[in-house]
Amino acid sequence: MKALFRKLSVLSAAAALSLCVFAAPQAQAQTVVRFGHVDGEGDLLANPYWAFTEVFGSVLKAQTNGRYELQVFPNSQLGDLESLLEQNVRGSLQMVGGLNAGHVAAYAPAAQVLEMPYTFPDTEVARKVLEGPFGKKLADTVAEQGGVRILSYLPSAFRNFSNSVRPIKTPEDMVGLKIRTQQVPIHIKMVEALGASPTPIAWAELYSALQTGVVDGQENAPYTILLANLQEVQKYYTLDHHLINMPLITINEAFYKGLSDEDRAAFDYAAREATFAMLGIITAKESQDLKTIAGAGVEIYQPTRDEFGKFVDKVQGPISEILAQEVGAELVDELKKAVAEAQE
């Protein structure tokens, strides 16, 4: 972790130095880039999106000699994720952070391929796949279909099931549980396939829904649980790794294509540096996050190989059929092939 923070310190210092060297006192930002997300700010460790926006904004400003300045709207100031995406598609909001593939699929169906459960064995393989030809091709396809481009994939950690009723060791333990999902069709189908009752609830209402028993459980990564203090209203957490938590940073395609080659390269570079910062922080603190969750009294369970196989068997067949119909079997096969190659 110390090495990570040294890297982040060097990056921040370099960005600040670049601003001093390249930005003359009279230089003014010519274009304000509006960036919306639903999470908080003020603490690099507690709010990883703040790390992304801080690094992205600093690097972008330095790389463009102050001609672009990032204006960040956190804490759902401009609406929920669905509303932010709609604004992003229209172009009134240039960038959005924290969308998942299911959200983007409402405008670009191809994005749904990333919602295939139990596809990535670990975050390293996911990053290789998405930084490679498959990720680049998918970003182009999404931009063509939906009018927004995936500027950064953030395969940060795995989503797992938690609940307040009983330990979940196999899919049979999920039968009868009311599990909160996002308003994402594939997520809903996945929970149904595992025998539970999916209940879409907005993120802002999740804590109270768990606290009052409107739902029994939910599914999120460790750092996301702590962001919302869900460890206070859950008793059991099963590390089944059904989906990789992969927030997306999107940019309006018309805005992106309207940039000069030099400026487009600056946006791409700033996104890479910011991605490194955010993912580095999440990776470095994941084991501590699990300790914090356990310290709050939550029982954490790691399924055995046989138990894990039961989850996969229940879900992958039905979801593969749905995705083949909606995005095409060819794209699903391309993802599986890219994962296999990355593992090698």
Backbone hydrogen bonds, N-H to C=O, Kabsch-Sander energy under -0.5 kcal/mol:
donor,donor_aa,acceptor,acceptor_aa,energy
5,F,1,M,-2.6
6,R,2,K,-2.3
7,K,3,A,-2.2
8,L,4,L,-2.6
9,S,5,F,-2.5
10,V,6,R,-2.5
11,L,7,K,-2.5
12,S,8,L,-2.7
13,A,9,S,-2.6
14,A,10,V,-2.7
15,A,11,L,-2.4
16,A,12,S,-2.4
17,L,13,A,-2.8
18,S,14,A,-2.6
19,L,15,A,-2.0
20,C,16,A,-1.9
21,V,17,L,-2.5
22,F,18,S,-3.0
23,A,19,L,-1.8
24,A,22,F,-1.0
27,A,24,A,-2.1
31,T,67,R,-2.0
33,V,31,T,-0.5
33,V,69,E,-2.9
34,R,32,V,-0.7
35,F,71,Q,-2.7
36,G,95,M,-2.1
37,H,73,F,-2.1
47,N,43,D,-2.9
50,W,47,N,-1.8
51,A,47,N,-0.8
52,F,48,P,-1.7
53,T,49,Y,-2.7
54,E,50,W,-2.6
55,V,51,A,-2.2
56,F,52,F,-2.9
57,G,53,T,-2.6
58,S,54,E,-2.0
59,V,55,V,-2.7
60,L,56,F,-2.7
61,K,57,G,-2.2
62,A,58,S,-2.1
63,Q,59,V,-2.8
64,T,60,L,-1.7
65,N,62,A,-1.1
66,G,61,K,-3.1
67,R,64,T,-1.5
69,E,31,T,-2.3
71,Q,33,V,-3.0
72,V,70,L,-0.6
73,F,35,F,-3.1
75,N,39,D,-3.1
76,S,37,H,-1.4
77,Q,74,P,-1.8
79,G,76,S,-1.4
84,L,80,D,-2.7
85,L,81,L,-2.5
86,E,82,E,-2.0
87,Q,83,S,-2.2
88,N,84,L,-2.1
89,V,85,L,-2.6
90,R,86,E,-2.2
91,G,87,Q,-1.6
92,S,87,Q,-1.2
93,L,87,Q,-1.5
95,M,34,R,-2.5
96,V,250,T,-1.9
97,G,36,G,-2.3
98,G,248,L,-0.9
99,L,248,L,-1.1
103,H,100,N,-0.6
104,V,100,N,-1.9
105,A,101,A,-2.1
106,A,103,H,-1.7
107,Y,104,V,-2.0
108,A,104,V,-2.6
111,A,108,A,-2.1
112,Q,109,P,-1.9
113,V,110,A,-1.7
114,L,111,A,-1.9
115,E,112,Q,-2.6
116,M,113,V,-1.2
118,Y,242,H,-2.7
119,T,116,M,-0.8
126,A,122,D,-1.7
127,R,123,T,-2.4
128,K,124,E,-2.0
129,V,125,V,-2.4
130,L,126,A,-2.4
131,E,127,R,-1.9
132,G,128,K,-0.7
132,G,129,V,-0.5
135,G,129,V,-1.5
136,K,132,G,-2.0
137,K,133,P,-2.6
138,L,134,F,-2.6
139,A,135,G,-2.1
140,D,136,K,-2.0
141,T,137,K,-2.3
142,V,138,L,-2.8
143,A,139,A,-2.1
144,E,140,D,-2.1
145,Q,141,T,-2.5
146,G,142,V,-3.1
147,G,143,A,-1.5
148,V,142,V,-0.6
149,R,251,I,-3.2
151,L,149,R,-0.9
151,L,249,I,-2.8
152,S,249,I,-1.6
154,L,247,P,-1.8
156,S,154,L,-1.7
156,S,245,N,-2.3
157,A,245,N,-0.8
159,R,243,L,-3.7
160,N,220,N,-1.5
161,F,238,T,-0.9
162,S,218,Q,-2.7
163,N,236,Y,-1.9
164,S,216,D,-1.3
169,K,167,P,-0.7
173,D,170,T,-1.6
174,M,171,P,-1.8
175,V,171,P,-0.5
175,V,172,E,-0.8
176,G,195,G,-1.2
177,L,174,M,-2.1
179,I,177,L,-0.8
179,I,197,S,-2.2
180,R,178,K,-0.5
180,R,217,G,-3.0
181,T,199,T,-1.2
184,V,182,Q,-2.6
187,H,184,V,-0.5
188,I,184,V,-2.1
189,K,185,P,-2.5
190,M,186,I,-2.3
191,V,187,H,-2.2
192,E,188,I,-2.1
193,A,189,K,-2.5
194,L,190,M,-1.3
195,G,192,E,-1.7
196,A,191,V,-1.8
197,S,177,L,-3.3
199,T,179,I,-2.6
201,I,181,T,-1.6
205,E,202,A,-1.3
206,L,203,W,-1.4
209,A,205,E,-1.9
210,L,206,L,-2.3
211,Q,207,Y,-2.6
212,T,208,S,-2.4
213,G,209,A,-0.5
214,V,209,A,-1.5
215,V,209,A,-1.5
216,D,178,K,-2.2
217,G,178,K,-2.1
218,Q,162,S,-1.6
220,N,160,N,-1.7
225,I,221,A,-2.1
226,L,222,P,-1.9
227,L,223,Y,-1.6
228,A,224,T,-1.4
229,N,226,L,-0.7
230,L,225,I,-2.6
232,E,229,N,-1.6
233,V,230,L,-1.7
235,K,163,N,-1.7
236,Y,163,N,-2.6
237,Y,299,E,-2.7
238,T,161,F,-3.1
239,L,237,Y,-0.5
239,L,301,Y,-2.9
240,D,238,T,-2.1
242,H,159,R,-0.9
243,L,159,R,-0.8
245,N,157,A,-4.1
246,M,244,I,-0.8
248,L,99,L,-2.5
249,I,152,S,-2.5
250,T,96,V,-2.3
250,T,248,L,-0.6
251,I,149,R,-2.2
252,N,94,Q,-2.4
253,E,147,G,-2.5
254,A,147,G,-0.5
256,Y,252,N,-2.4
257,K,253,E,-3.0
258,G,254,A,-1.3
259,L,256,Y,-1.2
264,R,260,S,-3.0
265,A,261,D,-2.0
266,A,262,E,-1.5
267,F,263,D,-2.3
268,D,264,R,-2.4
269,Y,265,A,-2.4
270,A,266,A,-2.6
271,A,267,F,-2.2
272,R,268,D,-2.1
273,E,269,Y,-2.3
274,A,270,A,-2.4
275,T,271,A,-2.5
276,F,272,R,-2.2
277,A,273,E,-1.9
278,M,274,A,-2.5
279,L,275,T,-2.6
280,G,276,F,-2.0
281,I,277,A,-1.9
282,I,278,M,-2.1
283,T,279,L,-2.6
284,A,280,G,-2.4
285,K,281,I,-1.6
286,E,282,I,-0.6
286,E,283,T,-0.8
289,D,285,K,-2.5
290,L,286,E,-2.1
291,K,287,S,-1.7
292,T,288,Q,-2.4
293,I,289,D,-2.4
294,A,290,L,-2.5
295,G,291,K,-2.6
296,A,292,T,-1.0
296,A,293,I,-0.6
297,G,294,A,-2.0
298,V,293,I,-1.5
299,E,235,K,-3.2
300,I,298,V,-0.6
301,Y,237,Y,-2.8
308,F,304,T,-2.8
309,G,305,R,-2.1
310,K,306,D,-1.3
311,F,307,E,-1.3
312,V,308,F,-2.0
313,D,309,G,-2.6
314,K,310,K,-1.7
315,V,311,F,-1.3
316,Q,312,V,-2.5
319,I,315,V,-2.2
320,S,316,Q,-2.4
321,E,317,G,-1.9
322,I,318,P,-1.8
323,L,319,I,-2.7
324,A,320,S,-2.4
325,Q,321,E,-1.6
326,E,322,I,-1.9
327,V,323,L,-3.3
328,G,323,L,-1.0
328,G,324,A,-0.6
332,V,328,G,-1.5
333,D,329,A,-2.6
334,E,330,E,-2.2
335,L,331,L,-2.0
336,K,332,V,-2.2
337,K,333,D,-2.5
338,A,334,E,-2.3
339,V,335,L,-2.3
340,A,336,K,-2.3
341,E,337,K,-2.4
342,A,338,A,-2.2
343,Q,339,V,-2.1
344,E,340,A,-1.5
